[in-house]
């Protein structure tokens, strides 16, 4: 019986699965986005997010723990120098999985997994959403515009009236 054994083996042995996840994590750290199947991406998320959390604290122990999982010194240095600096204030959720459809050959569900703070398109959309107007602000702006127009009309009428008053006084 397999009680409480809810672990996706991905059709691989233990050592093959560990090596595959390590290689995928190194590729994700180096390239910031990789294209893979949805099942592998979900397992990779469970594998790489604790490593990114560990990289926030730059100590010898945390570097050794991360290196024992990744086994690639270039990926470890990039993780501790660039990625940890950019994601330092984020409390979790360092990766994003976006589904892209099914693969042609075997109809496997495909997606890409990426580091959240490295997608410039999503960051631009986030900034654009913050600057967009809502209904309330547009109504307020319309009323402000009409008051500005009324003030400009009043200032334009006032000088003409003062000129005509001066001519009448002469």
C-alpha positions as CSV (number, residue, x, y, z in Angstrom):
1,X,0.0,0.0,0.0
2,X,1.2,3.5,-0.8
3,X,-0.3,5.5,2.1
4,X,0.8,9.2,2.1
5,X,3.2,8.7,-0.7
6,X,2.2,11.7,-2.8
7,X,5.3,12.3,-4.8
8,X,5.6,12.7,-8.5
9,X,8.3,10.4,-9.7
10,X,8.2,11.8,-13.3
11,X,8.9,8.3,-14.6
12,X,12.5,8.3,-13.4
13,X,14.6,6.7,-10.8
14,X,15.6,8.6,-7.7
15,X,19.1,9.5,-8.9
16,X,17.9,10.4,-12.4
17,X,15.2,12.7,-11.0
18,X,17.6,14.4,-8.6
19,X,20.1,15.0,-11.5
20,X,17.4,16.3,-13.8
21,X,16.0,18.7,-11.2
22,X,19.5,20.0,-10.4
23,X,20.2,20.6,-14.1
24,X,16.8,22.3,-14.6
25,X,17.4,24.5,-11.5
26,X,20.8,25.6,-12.9
27,X,19.3,26.4,-16.2
28,X,16.5,28.4,-14.6
29,X,19.0,30.4,-12.6
30,X,21.3,31.0,-15.6
31,X,18.7,31.8,-18.2
32,X,15.8,33.1,-15.9
33,X,13.2,31.2,-18.0
34,X,13.0,27.7,-19.3
35,X,10.4,25.8,-21.4
36,X,9.3,22.4,-20.1
37,X,6.3,20.3,-19.3
38,X,3.9,21.3,-16.6
39,X,4.6,18.4,-14.3
40,X,8.4,19.0,-14.4
41,X,7.8,22.8,-13.8
42,X,5.7,22.1,-10.7
43,X,8.4,19.8,-9.3
44,X,11.1,22.3,-10.2
45,X,9.2,25.0,-8.3
46,X,9.3,22.9,-5.1
47,X,13.0,22.2,-5.7
48,X,14.3,25.7,-6.5
49,X,12.3,28.0,-4.2
50,X,13.9,26.8,-1.0
51,X,17.3,27.3,-2.6
52,X,16.4,30.9,-3.5
53,X,15.2,31.5,0.1
54,X,18.5,30.0,1.3
55,X,20.5,32.3,-1.0
56,X,19.1,35.5,0.7
57,X,21.5,34.8,3.6
58,X,25.0,34.9,2.1
59,X,26.9,32.6,4.5
60,X,29.4,29.8,3.9
61,X,26.9,27.3,5.3
62,X,24.1,28.4,3.0
63,X,26.4,28.4,0.0
64,X,27.5,24.9,0.7
65,X,23.9,23.7,1.1
66,X,22.9,25.3,-2.2
67,X,26.0,23.9,-3.9
68,X,25.2,20.4,-2.7
69,X,21.9,20.6,-4.5
70,X,23.0,22.4,-7.7
71,X,26.5,21.1,-8.2
72,X,27.4,24.1,-10.5
73,X,29.5,26.9,-9.1
74,X,28.6,29.4,-11.8
75,X,24.9,28.9,-11.0
76,X,25.6,29.3,-7.3
77,X,27.5,32.5,-7.7
78,X,24.8,34.0,-10.0
79,X,22.2,32.9,-7.5
80,X,23.9,34.6,-4.6
81,X,25.1,37.7,-6.4
82,X,22.3,38.7,-8.8
83,X,19.2,36.8,-8.1
84,X,19.3,37.1,-4.3
85,X,19.9,40.9,-4.6
86,X,16.9,41.3,-6.9
87,X,14.6,39.1,-4.9
88,X,15.8,40.1,-1.5
89,X,12.6,41.8,-0.3
90,X,10.2,39.3,-1.7
91,X,8.8,36.9,1.0
92,X,8.3,34.0,-1.4
93,X,6.8,33.0,-4.7
94,X,10.0,33.5,-6.7
95,X,8.8,31.6,-9.8
96,X,5.9,31.9,-12.2
97,X,4.5,29.1,-14.3
98,X,2.7,30.1,-17.5
99,X,1.0,27.3,-19.5
100,X,1.5,27.4,-23.3
101,X,-0.6,24.6,-24.6
102,X,0.1,21.0,-25.6
103,X,3.2,19.6,-27.3
104,X,2.5,18.3,-30.9
105,X,4.2,14.9,-30.6
106,X,2.7,13.4,-27.5
107,X,0.2,16.1,-26.4
108,X,2.0,16.8,-23.2
109,X,1.0,19.9,-21.3
110,X,3.8,22.5,-21.9
111,X,4.6,25.7,-20.0
112,X,7.5,27.9,-19.2
113,X,8.7,28.6,-15.7
114,X,10.5,31.9,-15.0
115,X,11.9,34.0,-12.2
116,X,9.3,36.6,-11.3
117,X,11.4,39.8,-11.1
118,X,13.2,39.1,-14.4
119,X,10.3,39.4,-16.9
120,X,10.4,43.0,-18.2
121,X,7.1,42.6,-20.1
122,X,5.2,41.7,-16.9
123,X,7.0,44.5,-15.0
124,X,6.0,47.1,-17.6
125,X,2.3,45.9,-17.5
126,X,2.4,46.2,-13.7
127,X,3.6,49.8,-13.9
128,X,1.1,50.6,-16.6
129,X,-1.8,49.3,-14.4
130,X,-0.7,51.5,-11.5
131,X,-0.8,54.6,-13.7
132,X,-4.2,53.8,-15.3
133,X,-7.1,55.8,-14.3
134,X,-10.3,54.6,-12.6
135,X,-13.8,55.8,-12.9
136,X,-13.6,57.9,-9.8
137,X,-10.5,59.7,-10.8
138,X,-11.8,60.5,-14.3
139,X,-15.0,62.1,-12.8
140,X,-12.9,64.1,-10.4
141,X,-10.6,65.2,-13.2
142,X,-13.6,66.3,-15.4
143,X,-14.9,68.5,-12.6
144,X,-11.4,69.9,-12.0
145,X,-11.1,70.6,-15.8
146,X,-14.4,72.5,-15.8
147,X,-13.4,74.6,-12.8
148,X,-10.1,75.4,-14.6
149,X,-12.1,76.4,-17.7
150,X,-14.4,78.6,-15.7
151,X,-11.5,80.3,-14.0
152,X,-9.8,81.0,-17.3
153,X,-13.1,82.5,-18.7
154,X,-13.4,84.7,-15.6
155,X,-9.9,86.0,-16.0
156,X,-10.5,86.7,-19.7
157,X,-13.7,88.6,-18.9
158,X,-12.2,90.6,-16.1
159,X,-9.5,92.5,-18.1
160,X,-12.0,93.4,-20.8
161,X,-14.4,94.8,-18.2
162,X,-11.7,96.8,-16.5
163,X,-10.6,98.3,-19.9
164,X,-14.2,99.3,-20.7
165,X,-14.6,100.9,-17.2
166,X,-11.4,102.9,-17.7
167,X,-12.7,104.2,-21.0
168,X,-16.0,105.2,-19.5
169,X,-14.2,107.0,-16.7
170,X,-12.3,109.2,-19.1
